[in-house]
Amino acid sequence: MNMSTWAIRNPVPPIALFLVLMVMGLFSFNSLAVTRMPNVDLPVISIHTALAGSGPSEIVTQIVTPIEDELANVQGVRHISSTANDGAARLTVEFEINVDSDRALNDVKDAVAAARSDLPDAATEPVVRRVEVMGGSILTYAASGASSTIEELSTFVDDVVAPALQGAKGVGSVDRIGGAEREIAVDLRPDRMLAHGLTTSDVNSQLRAQNMDAGGGEGRLAGQQIAIRALGSATSLAQLGATRISLPAGGTVRLDQIAAISDGAADRESFALLNGRPVVAFGIFRASGESDLLAAENARAELDRIAAEYPDITFTQIDDATTYTKSNYDTAIMTLLEGAALTILVVMLFLRDWRATVVTLVALPLSIIPTFFVMQMLGFTLNTISLLAITLVVGILVDDAIVEIENIVRHIQMGRNAYDAAVEAASEIGTTVIAISLTIVAVFAPVGVMPGIAGKFFREFGLTVAVAVLFSLLVARLVTPMFAAYFMRAGSGHTEAKDGPVMRRYLRVLRWTLRHRLITLLIGLAIFAGSIYSATLLPQEFVPPSDSGRATITVELPPGATMSETEAATRRITALVSEVPEMQSIFVEGTSDTEATIRVNFGSREDRERPGPEITAEIEERLKDVPDTRIYVLNEEGVRDVQINILAGTQSAAEEAARTLASAMGGIGQLRDVAVESALPRPEVQIIPRPQLAAELGVDASTIASTVRLATVGDSDANLAQFDAGEEQVPVRVRVEEAARDDLMRLEGLRLRTSSGQMIPLGVVTDVTLATGPSQIERYDREYKVTVGATLARGAFLGDATNAIDALPAAQEMPAGARIQAAGDAETMAEIFGGFAVAMAAGVMLVYVVLTLLFHSFVTPVTIILSLPLAIGGAIFALYLYGAGIGLSVVIGFLMLMGIVTKNAIMLVEFALEAAHRGLSRAEAMIDAAHKRARPIIMTTIAMTAGMVPSALAHGEGGEIRAPMAVAVIGGLLLSTLLSLLLVPSLYDVIEGGKDRARRMLGHIFGGAPAGPAEARPGR
């Protein structure tokens, strides 16, 4: 007794099982986090350290290279990326995907500790931390107050807003954007310093030593234990100005007699503007594993509470990334419901039996809802990837139920009552249903275990589909026959249907194909060859461009520009962009003296008439004439469409090769705005010691560098004196006054203390000249890196553009020591497509294994495997008509087609084998199978096509990704169904005939038993 018969005779256990699964599934659905992308734990570690006053070249030689050398000895390291800026170094270490992130963190810490002795003493302690991959901020707000300064707002955000938001459920971190830190400035007057024989280092070290509170131990006084504290920190600016500075010749001088002291903002390292107004902004990030929507809701509630408590502060929402996440979620659920409704409508139209339709309808929720329970157990979320899987699988989930119910209806029409029909039909179709489901699982399960980063992101996709299909199999075997046995009715309407004109015509054509098998198979081979060739005609892309209502503009001014000039330039750009009618908000984030990022928001698609690409095109047109500024209008992620890394052993070699390649890329029609994206050389002052004279006077290079650094930028943050401002410690920065810092001649007059204690001007022992130097140096895998970037022209595809670049002589013949490495979307596309190719190959092998076990034959599954290519031509043709390239979503559609095509072949071959065992010839058996299975094959095809129609219409957020996949599936479904009904019978006849002949020949050679009667009969 099979499980279907058991369920029919014992209906209570299956009902109880699925009631429990439904309750658990509904509870899990309400508990699942809704995020934009899956939560992934990638073994990526970042290292950050600083060396105040050092240029990028010194940062590379003194900090980056020693750390890289130690990291190279760590096992499992895949890539090392390094960036050296003024006074700071940042390294990112990417490990192999199978390395545990905790182990990676500890290994990197050990390597950095080993390199610490090789780093300069003045370098800050390297900070090593794990990189959490959670995407960008979910909410961005601006804080403003009519009576508050920028530094007061910054302090408010850091001390009040951030701690409160981090306590809200779902919120992980809060990052301030723009603003300024409070700082006490001590601007020394060089003339008075010279008069008193003081250097900047003298004042800085004495102030740090005096202006501090420290513990003095403990003791007993009058029989009581007491603490002893030494309190030297000034509590007011007047008290700080009264600090006595010892003179080398004896005596003291007040600090305010040799310096101007002020309480204000530190030198700006960034700025923020909202619609042209200065603001202090902050981004809110969700915690790992939490829901974007829940975190955003709780953050808004907490901000409302803070706003009520501090009425003088106003919070303005700049951006809400959860609107796209919520819209994508709502659209996916609506697409699921629409697809389910269309699928059920198809069943009703074919079977014309409302009871059979209800039985089929029940299969959908019973398959999908328990899937949510497994998703929660596996730690999945409702994100773009898993929602894509759920919308994709809606047509598949009713497949098994349709096959079951159609067979039951056929048996009822043959005169059985519903109970007996359900028992007989379920037993008859059991192997077919199991084979269909397991082959689909075999196709999608390898996607869930793909190697590399792609596998981490698509694990949820493959396993969600596999789990849902397994639940649909369970429903088809336990619930559908049981429900049909007690719910269906046999009546006058249930009479064995006669063949219609379409069926009669199909059977005539089928008989012709079986008589002319060679011609039929040659036609099939020609269609397959044409399909493969046509696939090369379609362009390749990574993901279709989406219209999220946002765009990013990058702004870069020439080297040497100040932050004030960059801010003024972004104000002009903001004014130009604000003239675009759809514009809702324009947020500017100044990231350095010469660079800024502008994020524009022009609303969701439903709220405007023009599509996003048309709006960004107008923005580009308005900004094309902005002078002395490098401007790029990019997608929401803020990256260029095409990025090529040039790696070389030296910076100059990498830059020369990059310029040559960029010049050649400028002639490619698919590209525009080609540029070398390395930082341009910037003006700098070079101080070169005179070795002979410096040695005679006892002045070394370290003393020179320290003197200049203290005079111009002050001491490192860790070594600054602290001013006691009540509840906070404010750093005190000592350096020469601004007029002296900006005057090269006065810099040359800075005094150095020799080994004998004398003071001499800097210009005596050094040559001070103006020159140029790098403003930023990037390295990749211990080589220097320069990036060439470009934007795709209108209508161009990434695959065509990268192929054109690879074909350039400049790319094929790089200078000695230089090489090309793909970056950005091109690198990701190659890795993901490679992973899917491996998953597809593994899927085909698993399908063969599953079919071999089910059919107990090594040859019969070959018929089904060879039917796989039948869908390619239809998918390619549909994509050509739609105007899409072969991208990530299309590859996913190809995966689905692999499972669907095998379904059609399985239904035909399995029934033909059963008929052959009853004594029919192969041709008669296949005609009988086609006669009985044509209707369910066409029903499942049209049902799945109907389920894909809402996705193909691309309505709502995220529709751009789902649409090409749905179009490919629909085109492949229609053609593969037609070809399966015509080509698979001939293919089966030829392969089974060859198997029989081979078996008879081997029997004659080795004296084996003769073939069985059913197998020995001729094909006709």
N, C-alpha and C positions, 0 to 999 in steps of 0.2 A: 504493500500500500504506500503510494507516494504521499508527499506532504499535502498536496492539494486535496486528495481524497480524504486524508485524515482531517483537514480543516473543515471540509464539507460535513463530515460525519460528527465532528466535535467543534462546533462553531464558537463555543464560549472562550476557550483559551486564546484563539487569534484575536477575538474582539477585545478581551481583557488586555492582551499584549499591546495592541495598538492604541487603546485608550490611555494606557500608561505612557506610551511613547509620545502621544499627542500632547498630554499634559506637560510632560517634561520638555517637549519641544517648544511649546508656547511659552513656558516659563523661561527657557533659554533664549528664545527670540527677544523677549523683553529685556533680558539681561545682557545681550551681546552689545559690545561697544561699537559705535558707528564712527569710523575713521576714513580718512581719504585714501590711505595706502596701508598695507599690512604692517603689523609690528614685526620687525626683524631685528635679530641680535647679530650684528656683524662685528667680527673681531678687528675693529679699527681703533687705534690709539693715537692721541694727539700729545705733542710735547710743546710747551711754550716757555721761553726764557728770554731775558732781556739783558742788554749791556748798554747802559745809557751813554749817549753821545757818539756811538760807533756807527759807521756807515755800513751799507749792505756788504761791501767787499770784506771788511773786517769781521762782520758777523759770520760770513761763510767760512773764512779761514780759521777763526778763533772758536766758533761755537758749533756751526752746522757740521763741518767736516769731522771733528772728533766724535760727535754723537753718531753720525752716520757710520763711521768706522766700527763702532761698538755694536750698532744695530745690525750690521751686515753679518755678525756672528750668531744672531738669534735664529733659532730654528723656526721654520714656518712662515718667515716674512716673505710676502709676495711683492710689495712695492713700498718704496720710501719716497715721499714727496716733501720738499722743503721750500720754504719761502723766507728770504732775508730782507727785512726792511730797515729803516733807520732805527737802530737801537733795539731791535727785537727779532727773534727767530721763531718760526712755527714749523714743526715737523709733523707729518701724518704718516703713521705706519699701518699699512694694510696687510693683514695676515691671510693665509689660506683659509678658505671658508670653514673647514672642519676643525680649526683650532679654537679651543674654548677661550672666550673673551677674558675670563678672569686670569687664566694662565698667560694670555698675551699681555695683559696689563702688568702682571708681576715680572714677566721677562723683560719688558721695556723698562720698567723701573730699575731692574738690576743693571741693564745696559747703560742707562743714564747715570746711575751711581758710579759705575766703572769709569765713565767718561768725565765725571765731575772734576777729577784732579787735573785734567788737561784743559779745563775751561778757565778763563780769567777769573781772578778773585773778585773783581767787581761785578761779575755776572750774577743775576738773580738766581735763586734756586729754581731749577727747572720744574715746571708743573706738569705732571703726567696724569692724564685722565682718559677714560673710555669715551668714545664718540657715540652718542645716542642718535640713532637714525629715526627721527620722528617727523621729518619735514619742517616746514616753516611755522611761524606763529599762527595760531588759530584766530587771535584777535589782536588788533593794534589800536591803541588809544593815544590821544594827546592830552596832556594836563596843562592847564593855563589858569592864571589868576591875575586879576587887575592890579593887585598891590604886591605881587610876588616877583622877585627877580628870577633869572634863569637858574642861578645856583641854588636859590631857596626851593624852587620847584624840583630841581634835581635831587636835593636832599629829601624832600617830601616823598618823591617817588621811591627813592632807595630805602628810606627808613619807615615809611608808613604804608605805601601802596603795595610794594613788593612783598613784605612779610604777610600782609593780610591776604593777598591773592594766593600766595603759596600755601596758605592754610585751607583754601577752598578745595573741596573734593574734586579730583581730576586734574587740577592744575599742577604742572611740574616745576616750571621756572618762569621768571619775569625778567626780561632784559630791557634796560633803559637804552633809548636811542636819542642821541643828541644830548643837550644839556651841558653842564660844566660842573667841575668839582670846586668846592670852596678851598681857598689856599691863602696863606699869609705870604705876601711878597716882600722880601727884603732886598731892595735895589741899591747896591753899593755904588758910591760915587768915586770913580777912579782917582780923581785929584786928591780927595781927602784921604783915601787909602794910601796913596803915595806919600802924602805929608806925614802920615803916622807910621810908615814902614810896614804896612799890613798887606797881605795877599788875600784873595778870596778864600783860599783853603784855610788860612788862619781864622778868619771870622766864622766860617762854616763849622769847623771842628770845635771851636770854643762854644758857639751857640748850642750845638748839639749836646756837648758835655754838660753845660750849665742848665739848659732848659729841659729838665726831665724830672719825673717823679720816680723814685725807686725804693724798694724795700731795704730796710737797714737791719733786718734780723728781728730778734725778740729778746725780751728780758723780764726781770721781776722788779716791781716797784711797789713798796709798801705792802708786800705780801701778795701782790696780784700779778698774774701773767699779762704782759703787755706786748703789743707789736710796735716795732720801730720803723718809721718811714722817713725818707729824705725827700722833701717836697721842694723842687727847684723850678717847676714849670710856671711860666708866667700865665696870669689869668686875664690880662687885658693888654691891649696894644701899647698903652702907656707903660705898663710894667715891662713888656717885652722891649720897648725902646730904651728903657733905663738899664738894660743889661750891660754890665761892664765888660769890655773887651781888653784883654791884656796886650800891651805893646811890647815889641821885641827889645826896645831900649829901656824898658821900665815904665811903670805907670799904667793907667787905664784910660779908656775913652768910652763914652756912652755909645750904644749901637745907633741911636737915632741921630748922632752927630756925624756919622759916616755913611748913613744909608737912609733912604726913604722907605717907610714901612706902611703897608696898606693891606686891608682885608678885602678880598674880592674873589674873582674866579681864576682858576688856573688857565694856562694856555689851552685854547680849544683844540681838541683832537677830532671833533665831529660837530655836526650841527643838524638841526631838523627844522623843516618848514612844512606847514600845512596850508595849502592854498596861498602861499606867499607869506604867511605869518610865522615868526619864530615860535616854536613850541618845544616842550620836553615830552617826547613820546616814549611809549614802552610796549613791547611785544609780549604776549601771553602764550606760553607753550604748554601743551597738555603733558601729563605724566605718562610714562610708558605703560601701555596696556589699558589706558583709560579711553573713554569715548570723547571724541571732539565735541559733540553736541552737549554732553553732560558738563564737560569742563567749561565750555563757553557759557552755558546757562548759569553755572555756579559763580563764574568770574563776574558776569554782569550783575548778579545779585549782590556780590561783595562790593563792587564798585558803586552800586546804588547806596549801599550802607555808608561807604566812606564819603560819598558826595553829600549825604544828609548830615553827617557828622562834621564835615568841613565845607560849609556853604560857600566859602570864598574861592574854592577850587572848582573848576569846571572840567569835566571829562568829555572829550569829543571822539567819537569812534572814527578811526581812519579807514580801517579795513576789517572785514569779517570773512575769513576764509571758510568758515563753516557754512556759509550760504551755498557754496558750490557743493560741499559734502552733503548737506541736507537735500539739495535739489537732485543730486546724483542718486541719492538713496531713494527719494520719493519717485523719481523717474524710473528707476530699476524696478521698484515694487509695482508701479503702475504698468510697466511693460510686461512684467510677470503675469499680472492679472489679465491684461488684454490678450496676451498670448494664450493663456489658459482658456479664456472665453472663446477665442477663435478655434482653438483645438477641439473643444467640446462641440462647437457648432458643426465642425466638419464631421465628427462622429455621428451627430444627429442626422445630418444630411445623407450620410451613407447608409446607416442602419435603419433610419426612420422608425426608431423604437425609443420612446422616452425612458423606458426602464433600463435598456442597455446603455443609454447615454448617462443616466444617473450612476450606474455601476462604474463606468469609465471616469466620470467626474470625481468620484470618491477617491480614486487612485492618486490624484494630484496632491491634495493636502496630506494624505497619509504618507506620501513619499517625501514631500518637501519639509513639512514641519518637524518630523523626527531628525532630519538632517541638521537642524539648528542645535539640537542637543549635542550631537557629536562635534559640531563646530565649536561649541563652548568648551567641551571636554578637551579639545585639541588646542585651545587658546586662540582661536581665530576671531576675527572681527568682521563686521559688515562693512566692507570697503570696496573700492573700485574693482579689485580683482575677484573677490568672492561674490560680489553682486553680479559681475559679468558671468561667472560660472552658473549662478542660479537662474539668470535670465536665459542663458544658453541651453540649460538642461530641461527647460519646461516642455519642449516638444518630445524629448527623449523619454520623460517620465511616464507619459501615457502610452508609449510604444508597447510595452509588455501588456498593459491592460487592454489595449486595442486588439492585439493579437489573440489574447485569451477570450475576450468577449465576442470577437468576430467568429471565432471557432465555435463558441458555445451557441451563438445565434444560428450558425450554419447547421449544427446538430439539431437544434430545436426545429428548424425548417425541414429537417429530414424526418420529423415525426416524433422525436423523443420529448419526454416531459423535461422541464427545466432542471430538475434534480439529476436525472440520468444524463442529460446533455452536458451538464457542468462536469460530472465525473468523467465521462468519456472524453470530452473535449480537452479537459485539463491534463489528462493522462496522455492524450495524443500529442499535444503541443508542448509538453513539459521540456523536452530536450531543446527544442527550438528557443523557447523563452529564456532558458538558462544560458544557452550559447550566445544569444543576442546580448544579454546583460553583461555576461562575463567578458565578451570581446570589447564592449565599450569601456568597462573597467580596465581591461588590459591596455587599451589605448591611452586613457587619461591618467592612470596611476603613475606611469613613469614621469609625467610632468611634475607630480608632487615630490619626486625625489631627484629632480635634475641637479647636476652639480653647479657650483659657482653661485655668484650673487643672484643670478636669474632664478635659480632653484629656490632660494630663500623667499623671493617675492612671489613666485608662482606655485609654491607649495600649497597654498590655500586653494588655488584654482583647481589643480589636479585632484586633490583629495576631496574637495567639496563635490565635484562632479561624480567621482567614484562612489562616495558614500551615498549620494542621492540616488544613483542608479542601483546600488545594492538594496536600498530601501524599496525602490520601485519593483525590483525582482521579488522581494519578500511580499510586497502587496499583491503582485500578480500571482504568486504561488499560493498565498494563504487567504487573502481577503476577496480578490475578484471572483474566483470560482465559488467560494462559499456564499458571497453576497448574491451572485447570479443564481445559484441553486435555490435560494429561498425567496428572491425578489422577482426574478424573471417569470413570465407566464407564457404557457403554450396556448395558442388560440387559433382562430380561423385566419388571423393575419399571418401566422407563422406557417407558410407553405414553402416548399423547396423552390427557390427562385430559378427561373429559366435564364439561360444566357442571353444577354442583350447583344445588340449589334456590335458594340465595341469589343466585347469578349470574343464573339465569333470571329471578328476580323483579326483580333490579336492571335487567336489559336491558329488561324490559317497562316499568318505570317510566321508564327513559331514553327509550324510543321515545315515550312519552306526553309527556314534557317537550319533545322535539324537535317534536312536532306542535303543542304549545301553548306556543310559545316566549314569547309576551307574558305569559301568566299566570305562567310559570316565572320570568321576569326580574322581574316585579312582586313575586312572593313573595321573591325574592332581595333586591330593593331594600328591601322592608319589613323583612326580617331585618337588613339593614345599618343602616337608619335606627334600628331598635330597639336595635341594638348600640351605635351612637354615643350614643343617648340614655341607655342604661344605664350607659355609661362615666361620665356626669356624676353618677350616683347613688352611685358608689363614692367613699369619702374618699381623700384624698391623704396620703401620709406620705413621709418621707425614706428611712429604713431601719427595718426592724422592730426593736423592742427585743431585744437579745441577753442571754442569761444567761451571763455570764462568771464569775460567782462573786465579783464585787467590786462595791462601791458607794463613793461618795464623799459625805462630809458636810461642808458648809461651815458654819463657826461664826463669828459676828461679834458682838462685845460693843459696848456704847455707846461713843461717842467719849470719850476721857479715861481709859478703862480702861488698866491697866498690863499688861505681859506676864505678871507673876505672877498677876494676876486671870484672864487668858485661859488660862493653864496650869491654874489650879485649876478653871475651868469645863470645860475639855476632860477633866480627870480625872473629873469627875462624869458627863459624857456617856459616857466610856469605861466607867465602871461600869455605867451603864444598858444600853448596847449589849452588853456582855459577857454579859448575862443571856439573850440570844437563843441558843437551843441550838446552832445551826449555826456560831456564830462561831468562827473559827480564830485570827485575829490582828486587832489594832486598832492602827493606827499613826497618830500625831498629828504633824503638822508645823505649828508656829506660824510664820506668815509675817510677822506684824507685832505691834504692841502689842495690837491689837484683833481680829485675824483669825487663824484656824487652819483647816487642812484635815485631816479625819480619813478615812483609807482603811481600810475594813473588808474582810476576806477571809472568805467563808463557803464556800469550796471549790468544786470542779467539780460539775456536775450529776449525774454518776454517783455521787458520794459522799454525796448527801443526797436526802431524799424531797420536800421542798418546793421549788417553783420560786423563782427569784430575786425576781420581783415580790412574792410573798407575804412573803418575808423582809424586803425593804425596806419593805413596808407596816407590818410589826410594828415595825421600827426607828422609823419616823415616829410611830407611836402611842406608843412609849415616850418619845420626845423632845418631844412636843407641849406638855408642861407645864413645860419648863425655863424659868425666869423670866429676863427682862432679856437675852435672847440671841436673835439671829436665826439660825435653823437651817434648812438645806435639805438634803434627802437627794437626791442627784443620781445620774446614771449614772456609769459607770466613768471617762469622760473629764472629769467634774467640771464640766459646763456645764448650764445650765438648758434645758428643752425649747423654750421660746419666749423669744426676745430681740429687742427692738425698740430701735433707737437713735434718739434725738431729737437733732437737730443744730440749733444756733442760733448767732447771732453773739455772744451773751453767755452767761455761765454761768447767770445768773438766769433768762433767757428759756428756756433749755433745761430747767432744773429745773421751772419753772412748767408748761411744756407737758407734761413727763413726768408730773408729779403729776396733771394733768387726764386724760391718757390712761390712767394706771394706775387711777384711780378709775372710769373707764368700763369698762375691761377687767375689773374686779372683778365686773361683772354678766354676764359670758360664762360659760355653764355648762361649756364645755369646758376652762376654766382654773381653777386654784386657786393660792393663795399668790402673788398678784400683788403686786409691790413695785418701787419705784424703787431701783435698785441702785447709785446714786451714793453716794459716801462721805458720811456725815452730818457736819454741822458739828461741829467739836471746840472745846473751850475753848482759848484762847490769851491770852498776855500781849501787849498792844500798847504799844510805847514810842514816843511821839510827841514829837519835839523841840519846844522853844519857840523859834521862829526868832529873835526879837529877842535874847534873852538868850544863846542859843547862838552867834550871830554875834559878839556883844560879847566873849565869852570865847574865841572861836576854836575852837569845838568843832563839827565837822560831823557829818552823819548817818553817814558812813562810819566815823568814829572811834567813834561810839556803837554801831553795829552790830557792829564788830569787837571792842570791849570786852566786850559782852554775850555774843557768840558764844564768845570765848576763855574767859570765866568759866563758861559753862554746859556747853558740849560740847567745848571744847578746839579746837585748831587742826585744819586739814584733815589727813587721813592723810598726804598727800605732804610736809607741812611739819613733821611731828612729829620730835622728837629720837629717836635710836635707841640702845637699850641693847645692848651686846655680850654675848650669852649663849652664846658659844662658836660653835656652828655656825649660829646664827640671830640675826637682829637683831630685838629686841623694841621696839615703839614705846613712847615715853614720853609720856603724856597729862597735860598741865598744865591745871588748872582749879581753881575754888574748891571747898571741901569740900561734901559733899552737904547738910549742914544749911543752908548758906547758899543753895545752889541751889534748895532747896525752900521758901524763905521769901521772899515777895514784898517784905516790908519790907527785908530784908537785901539783896535784889537792887537796890532803890532806892539803897542805900548804897554800891554799887560805885563806885570812884573812877575818874574820867576825868582825863587830863592835858590841860590847856589848851595853847593855842599859846605861852603865856608860861612853861610848865613847872609851873604850879600844879596841884594836885589838888583836884577838886571832886566831890561826890557826884552820881551819875547822876540822882537825883530833882530836883536843882537846875535842870537845863536840859531836863528831859523830864517829860512826864506819863505815868505808868505805870498802865494800866487793864486790867481783865479784860474779855475779849470772846470772840466765837466767829469761826471762820474755817474754810475748807475744809481737809480732811485729804488730799484727792487731787483733781486736776483732770485730766480726759481730753479730748482733742481728736481730731477726725477731719477730714482734708482742710481744716485751718486753721479749723475751726469747733469750738465747744464741744460735747461729747457727754455725754449722760446716757442710761443704759440702763434700760429697763423689762423686767423678767424675770418669767416665770411658769412653772408646772409644769402639764403636761397632766393633766386629770382621768382617772380610770380609764376605759379604753375610748375615749378621745378621740384624734383624729388631727390631726397637725400642719397639714395642708392646710385642714381645716374651721376650726381655731382661727385661722389667719392670715386666712382669708376673713372670719371674724366680726370680727376686729380691723379689717380694712380697711373694713368696712361701718359702723363706729362713726362717729357725727357728729364726735366728738372727733378721730378720725383723718383724716377728710375735710376738716375745717375747723380746721387747726392755726393757732395765733396767728401774726401777721405776723413773718417772719424765722425761723420754725421749720419744720422738715420732718422727715418720718419716713424712716428707712432700715432695711430688714430686716437682721437680723444672725443669727449662729449658724446653726442647721440650716436655718432658713427661707431665708436668703440662699444657702446652699450648694445647697439643693434647687432653687431657682429657676434658679441658674446651670447646674447639671448637667442638669436637665430641658430647659432651653433648648438646651444643647449636643447632647443626644440628639435633640431635635426637628430640629435642623439636620442631624445625621448621618443620621436617617431619611429626610429629604427628599433628601439627596445620594445615599443608598443606592437610593432609588426611581429617581432619574435614571440612576445607573450601571447598575441592572438593565435599564432600558429600552435603554440604549446597548449593553449586552452582548447582549441578545436581538435587537436590530436587526442587529447584526453577524452573529450566528449564523443568523438566519432570512432575512437579506437582504430585510427588509421593515420599513416604518415602521408598518404597520397591525397585522400579526399580534401583535407584542408587547403591543398594547393589551389583547388578550384576557387575557393573563397578568397584566398590571399591575392590571386591574380585579378580578382575583380576590383581591388582597391584603386587602381589608377583611373577607373571609369568616371570618377567625379571631377577630375582635375579640369577637363575641358569646359564643363559647364560653369565651374567656379571662375575660371579665367575669363570666359566670355561675359559673364555677368559683371565682373569687376571692370572689364573694358567698357561696357555700356554705361556703368555707373561713374566711371572716371576715377577710380581709386587705384592705388598701387598695392603691391604685396607688402603689407606691414604686419605688425605684431598681432593685431586682432584677426587679420586674414589667416595667419598661420594657425591661430587657435581654431578658426573655422575649418581649416583643412584637417585638423585633428578630429573634430566632430564628424566630418564627412567620412573619415576612415572607419569610425564605428558604425555609421549609418549604412554605408555600402556593404559592409560585411553582414549587416542584418538582413538585407534583401537576399543576398546570396545564401545565407544560412537557411532562411525559410524555404527557398527553392530546393537546395541540395538535401536538406534533412528529410523533407517530404518525398523527394525522389528516391532516396535510399530506402525509406519505408515501403514505397510502392514496389521497388525492385525486389525487396525481400518477400513481397507477396506474389512474385512470379512474373511481373511485367518486365518487358525489355527496357533498356535505358531510355530510349526515345519515348516509349509509352509512359514510363514512370515520370519523366520530366514534364511531359504534356499534362499528365494528371496533377503533378505538383503545381505547375503554373496555373492550371485551371482553378485549383483550390486556393492558391496563395496569392494570386494576382490582386484580388480585392484588398486583403489586409496590407499588402505591400503598398498599393496606391493610397489606401487610407492613412497609413502611418506617414507616408511621404507628404501628402497634402496637409495632414495634421501638424507635422513639424514645420512645414512651410508656413502655415498659418500662424504657428507660434513664433516664427521669426519675423513676420511682417511688421509688428510694432517696433522692433529693434531696427529694421531696415529703413523705417521712415525717419529715424534720427531725430525724434522730437525730445525736447528736454535736455538737461545738463548731462554730459557724458555720452550723448547720442552719437557724436562724431566717431567715437571709438567702437561702439557696438554696430554701427551701420555697415561698414565694410565687411565685418565678420558675417552679419546676417545676409548680406547680398551674396557673398561667396557661398554660404551654406545653401541658400535657396537655389542658386544656379547649379551648384553641384548636385543637389538633391534631385532636381527635375531631370537632368541629363542622366545621372547614374541610375535612377529608377528605370528610365526607358531602356538604357543599355543593359541593365541587369536582367530585365525581363526577356531580352532578345539574345544577348551574348552568353550569359551564364549557362543556359541550357546546352548550347553547343560546346562550350568549354568543359562542362561536366561530362558530356558524352565522350569527348576526345580523351580527357584525362582518365576517366574510369575505364574506357576501352583500352587505353595504353596499359593501365594497371592490370587489367585482366589478361592481356596478351603477355605481359612480362611475367605474370604469375604462372601462366600455362607453360611458358618457355622454361622458367626456372624449375617448374615441376618435372618437365621432361628431362632437364639436365641432371637434376639431383634426385630424381625419383620420388618427388613429393606427391601429396594427394592431389587429385584433380580439383579444379575450381568448382564451387557450388553452382547449382543450376541457375540461380538468378543471375550470378555474375558471369556465367559462361555464355549466356544468350547473346546473340549479336545485337548491335545497336539498333537495327531496324528490323 
